[in-house]
Amino acid sequence: MSRLFRENLGQLRNQPGLVVPDDSIFQLPEKVLQFGTGAFLRGLADYFIDKANRQGVFNGRIVVVKSTDEGDLKAFERQDNLYTICLRGSRNGIIEEENIISSAISRVLSAKTQWSLVLDLAKNPAISIVISNTTEIGIQLVQDDIYQWPPVSFPGKLLAFLYARYVAFGGNPEYGVVIIPTELITDNGKKLESIVLELAHRNGLEGAFIDWLENHNSFCNSLVDRIVPGRPDENICKELAEELGYQDDLLIMAEHYHLWAIEGDAAIGKKLPFKEVDEGMIVEPDIELHRELKLRLLNGAHTLGCGLAHLCGFKTVDEAMSNPLFETYITNLMETEIAPAIPYPVAEERALQFGRSVVERFHNPHLRHKWLNISQNYSAKMLSRVMPVFYKYEKTHETFPDHIVFGFAVYIFYMKAVRKDGDHFYGLANGAYYLIQDQKAAYFHQKWQIPSLDDMVKAILKDQSIWQKDLSKSEVIRQNIVSYLESLKQFGAVDTLKLFLEKTEYA
């Protein structure tokens, strides 16, 4: 079976149910710089740009910078940067499928080995937009040298690019860019801007550049919402290859639902013409409502469910949601604890409606979204996605949310490492080891060495870097978590979940 690449597009154009790019798209100029090769950006931001190009609206392609060692850079080269987006699921109760060969990406550059080519892009007058998705931990201030080859952090790399652009065009205001981070953190654009400005000062860059940076570049807060689990397992890939008629090593699955909300005024909107092609992309002065609904209900439920699902033996979201106990936990969590405690003015019915749509999306059998992938950076996600809801609930109800506290216990249990291999820590569930992909893996390994479970829980709850506040002072929370941990250890996750639901139902 042939592989997907540009020369075989002609023979695919007559294939039903497959959207194939026209040859003219490959002549379009490069207009977007993107940090991140991951499935999510390719399934959402790049989806919008590809759709706009096919409609003759944006007429620009994307240069992607790959900063990590993960993934296969050569796969992009082999396939002329083409990849397939397989959209699966139901819309308005109707099952729909769509297969799109995306030609949005023109090149993929390695930051480690091709940094000079990234900086050369700064000289391209057509580059007007920068997009990123470097996970929650990517937008952080670290000591960085922009003259390093390349700089260590994403903000450092971005600053190096912007400074090279400032030099290339002599500080001309016309050549500032719109920067849209899609990392799921509060005020992602503003936070990125503050870090870049701080690094500019630390690197001793001239005042004229800093003025240009602040006045002629736009850092936009944004919110993205689409479940893009990425590449399916090999059996599904084989089935799709037979259906499509070619092999695609970069193929990704995604749901139909999609939202990209960008905070900006009319002037920003004019610089993003691809927003005109899809109602799922909005540019508004205030996107906080969209962000809070998605962050708290969808991402919060994902975060509180990931450890529990894995410990129960469920590999994917839809598999877990087919279990009545787990579905009850997630549904009750969203309806009774998250929806009434979103830390933003939102009508509860609006929140409940969104929560119901999330449950439907979680049931999508085509996505095969893996819980282990969702559990990456578990600690950072708990802090940003869950804790604001916890404290809002505590304040408004004058009690603690039971489902979230149960989630705290599951999180602590999931982070228990039973094996250490170099810098890697492994937990054990259902007879199989799993890699704990979290910055606090070593921290929890140390805490689990404390002989007394009660003392261990107290020490962990005291850590404000995890919980925002010292939770060890609450006897109720501590005792409940100790009780749940004892049950998880003695009876396992499924029985502990059953006992928890029975307790809360009749409480």
N, C-alpha and C positions, 0 to 999 in steps of 0.2 A: 504493500500500500504506500502511495506517495505521501510525502510530507507537505505540510502547508508552506508555500513560499510564493513569491510574486509571479513566477512564470507559469504556475498552474492555475491562476485565478480565472483565466479565460474559459477553461473547461468546467469551472464550477458555477459559472454565471447562470446556467440554465437549470441548476439544481433547485427544486422547489423547497421553500422554507429556509433558504439560506441567503442572507444579505451579503453581497460581495462588492468590494470597493471598485470604483472606476479607475482606470489607469491614470487619469488626469490628477488624481489626488496625490500621486507620488511626486508631482512637480511643485506642490505647494511649499511655500517658504516655512522655515522654522520660526514659530512665534512664542512658544511656551517652553520654559525650563521647569522640569519636574524632578524633585528629590524623592526618590522611592520607586522601586519597580514592582511593589507588591500588588497582589490581586485586587485589593480594595480600590486603590487609585485607578487601576486599569478597568475596574468594573463600574466606576461611578464618574469621576472627573473626566477621564479619557473617553468614557462612553458619550458624555455630552458633546465633547469636542469632535469626536468621530461623527456623531449624528449631524452636527452643524456643518462639517465639511461635506458630507454627502448631500446636504441641501444647498450647498454653495453659499453658506452664511458666514462662517468664520474664516475658512480658507487658510488654515495654518496648522502646522504639525508640532509635535512635542519632542524635545530632546530630554531623555531621562538620565538622571545621575544615580548610579548604584553605589551606595556607601558601605554596605555590609558584605560579608563573605558568603552569606546565604544566597541560595538560588543559583541559577545557571545562566551566566551572561552569554555563553555561546549559543544557547537556545534561541535567543533573540537574533543573533547573527544568522543562524541556519534558516530561520523563518522570515528573513527580511523584516523583522520586528512586527510581523503580523501575528494575531492571535484571535481566538474565537471566544465570544461571550455567549454562553448558552443561558438564556433566560427561561426559568421554569417556575410554575406556580399557578395560582388562580387569581383572577381579577373579577370582582363583583360576582363571585361564585362560579365563574367560568374558567375551566382549565385552559391555559395558553402556553405555547412554547414558541420561542423565537431564537434563531441562531444568527449571529452577526460576526462577520470577519472584520475586526477593527484594524484600520490603517492609520490610527491617530499618531502612532509613535514613528518617528523618522530614524532616530538613533538611540542607543543605550551606551552610556559612557561609564567607565569605572573610575570612581574618584581616586582610588589608590594608584592606578597605573596610567590614567589619562587626564590628570588634573589640568594639564596645560590646555587640553581641548575644551574643558569646562570654562576656563578663564577666557579662552578665545571667543566663546559665545557672548561674553560681555561686550564684544566689539560689534555684534550683530544688531543693527538698528531696529530690526523687525521684532526682536524679543521684547515682549511687553508684559508678560505674565509669568509669575513664579508660583508653583504649586508644591505642596509638601505633604507627606504623611510619614512621620518618623516615630510613631507611637507616642504614648503619653510621656515617656521618659526622654524623648528626643529634644523637646524644647526646654532645655535647662541651661543655666549659666554655669559654665566650667571655664577654668583658665585656658585660654586658647591663643594661639599665634596665627594671625591670618596669612603670614608669609611661610608657614609650614606647608609641606607639599604632600597631602592636602591638610588643612586644619582638622583638628580632632572632631569637633562637634558640628552638628547641622547649622546652628546659628553662626559659627565661625566660618563655615563654608559659604553661607549666604552672604556674610559681610565681605568676604574676600571677593566674591563675584560682584557685589554692588560697588565695591571700591574700584575694581578693575573697570567697571562700566563708567564710573565717574571720571576716571582718568582718560578712558578711551574717547569720551565725548566732551571733555573739558568742562564738566559740570553743567552741561546744557539741560535746562529743566525739561525739555521735550523727551528726554531719554530715561526718565524715571520709570519704574515698573509697578504693577499691581501685584502684591504678594498675598497669597491666599493659603495659609496653613489649614490643613483639615484634621490635625490631631485633636482628639476628643478631650480637650481641657477647656476650662472656663476662660473666655477672652483670649483665645489662642493667638489672634492677630496682635492684640495689644501686648501680650506677654512676650511674643517673639520680637516685637519692635523694641521693647524695653531691654531685652537681652542683647540685641544687635547694637543698640546705642551704647550700652555699658561696655561691650567688647570694643567698640570703636574708640571710646575714651581710654580703655586699658591698653589698646594698641597704639595710642598716641597719634591717632589720625587727625588731620588738620580740621579746624573749625569750619572751613568752607565746605568740606565734604559732609560733615555732620549736619550742617544747614541744608545741603542738598538732599541728604538722606531723609531728614524730617519733613521737608516741605514739598518734595517732588516725587516721593514714593508713597504708596498707599498700602499699609498693612491692614488687611480686612479680617475681622472675626468671621468664622464660618462654621457651619454645622452640616454634617453629612449623615445620611441615613439610607443605607441599603445593606442587606445581608449578603456578603460576598465571601462565601467560605473558601473560594479558590478552586484548586484542581481537585476533581473527584478521585475516588480510588480507582485502581487499575481496571477492575471489571467494568465499571461505568465508562471509563475512558475508552475501553475496547468497543463497547456498545455504541458510543457516540462516534467513534472513528468509522464504524460500519455504516452508521446513519449518514454521516457527513461525507464520507468518501475520501478522507485523508486523515493523516496522523498529525496531531497538534500538541506539542509538549508544553505549550503555554496556555492551553485552554482553561477557562474558568467558568464556574457556575455562579449565577446570581438570581435573586428574586426579581420580580417585575417592579415592586415598589422601589421608588427612588426619590430622594430629596437632597438638594444641595442649596442650602440657604446661606447667602453671603450678605454681611452687613455693610451697607454702602448707600450712597446717595445716587441721584440720577447720573452724575458725572462718572461714577464708578461703573454704573450699568452700561454706559456707552462704550466703555473700554472692554466689556465682556459680551460681545454680540452673540456668542453662542447661547446665551440665556434665552434668546428669542425662540429657540426651536423646541423647547420642552417645558411644560408647565411645572415639572418637578424641580426646576431651577428657579430660585427667586432671589432678587436683590432688593433688600429693604433696609431702612435705617435702624430697625430693631428686630433682631431674630431670636431674642431671648426665649420667647414662648416655645418656638420650634425646638430650640436647644434643650430646654428643660424637660419637655415631654419625652424626647428621645433619650437623653442622657439618663434620666431617672427611671423611666419605665422599661425601655428596651435594654439599654446597657446595664442599668441597675439589676434587672432581673437576670440578665446573662451572668453578671458578676456573682450575685448571691446564689445562682443555680449551678455554676460551673463545677465547683468542688464537690457539691452534693451529688450531682449527676455522675461524675467520674467515680466517686466512692461507691455509688449504687451499682456501677457496672455499665452505665449507658455511655456509648461512644459519641453519639450525635444528638443534636437538639431534638429532632423529630422523634428519635427513638425514645428519649426521655419523656417527651410530651405525650407519647402513646401509653405511658404508665399512669394510671389514675391517681396514685399517691403523689407523684411528682407534679403532674398537671394541677392537682388541687393546691399543692404548696405554692407554685408559681402564680396561679390565678389569685389565690387569697393574698399573697404577698403584694401583688400589684393593686388589687382592688381595696384592700383594707388598711394597708400601711404606706405604700408609696404614693398612690393617687391622692390621698388626703393630706400628704405632707410634702408635696413638691415645694421647694423653697423659692417660689415665684408666684405672683398672682395669676391663678388659672382656675377657671370654673371646674368644679369637681367632675361634672358630667363630661366635659371635654377630655379630662384626664382618663376617666373610665372608658370613654369611647376609644381613645387611643390605645389604652391597655388591652381592650378586647381585640383590636386590630393586631396588636403585637402577638397575642396568643394564637391568632389565626396564622400569622407569619411563622411562628415557631413550629407550627404543625406541618409546614411545607416539606413533603417527603423527598423532594428533588435536591434540596440544598446540601444535605449531609454535613451540616456544620459541626465540626468536631469540638467537643468540650475542652480537650487538652489545648487546642489552639486558643480558645476563649480564656483559659486560665493563665495565659502568659501575662506577666506583670500584674498578678492577682492583687498584690498589696497596694500598688499605685491606683488600681481601679477601685478598690474598696474605699480608699481615701477620697478620691475625687467624685465617684459616682454614688456611693452609698451613705457616707457619713453626714453630708448635709441634710439628707432626708431623715436620718436617724435623729438628729438634733432638733429638726423642725417638728417631728412627731412627738418627741419627748416634751417639747415646749408647749405644743397646742393640746396634747392629750394628758399631760402630767403623769405619764407612765411610759414604759419602754415598749417598743414594737416587738412582739414575740417572735415573728418570723425572721426579722432582721437579726435579733440576738441569736436565734438558732443558726442563722447564716454565719455569725461571728465564730461560733463553736466549730462549725464545719470547716471554715477557713483555717482556723488554728490546727485542726486535725489533718487537713489536707497538706499543710506545710510541714508536717512531721517527716523528717528524713530518716530513713533506716539504713541508707547506704551512701557513702561518700566516695567519689572517684575524681581525684584532682580537685578542681573547683566546682564540680557538678555534684548536686545533691538529688537523691532519688527517694520518693515515697513508695509505699507498697499498698496496693488495693486489689482485692479479688485475685490474689496470687501472682500479680504482675507488677513489676517496677515501673514507675513513671518519673520522668525528669521534672523537677520543680524549677520552672523557668521564671525566676523571680529574684529581684535584687536583694530581698531579705531572706533568701534561702539559708544562708550561713547563720544569720541571726536566729531564726527559728530552730535550726539544728542545735545551736548552743542552749537556747531556752528549754528545749525538750530534754536536756540532760539533767534539769532540776528534779530531784527525786519526788518531791511532793507535787501532785497535780494542782493542788490549791495554790501553792507558792508560785508555781510556773504561770498559772493563769493570772495571778495578781501581778507578776512581773511584766507579762505581756500587755495587760490592760493599762499599766502605768505609762506605757510608751506613747507619747503624744505624736510621734512621727507616723504612727499607724492610725490613731483614732482622732487626731486633732486635739483631744483633751485627755486628761487622766481619768480613765473609767474604773480604775481599781477601787475607788472610794465607794462604788455602788455594790452593796452586798448582794442585791437581787441579781444584777448582771453576772457577777462573779460566780455565785452559787448555781445559777442556771447553766452557765457555760461549763462549769465543772461537771454538773450532772449530765449534760449532753455529751461531753467528752468521755465520761465513764461508760455511757450507753453505747457510743460509737465503738469504743474499744471492746466492749463485752458482746454486743449484739450485732454490730455492723450497721451500715448506713440505712439500708432499706427498713429494717425493723425499728431503728431509732426514728426515722422519718414517720413511720406509722404510729409509733407511740406519741410523737410530738403532735401530730394532727389530731389524734384522739383526745389528747389533753386540751388543746386549744379549742377544739369543737365544743367541748362540754364545759369549758372554763366559765 
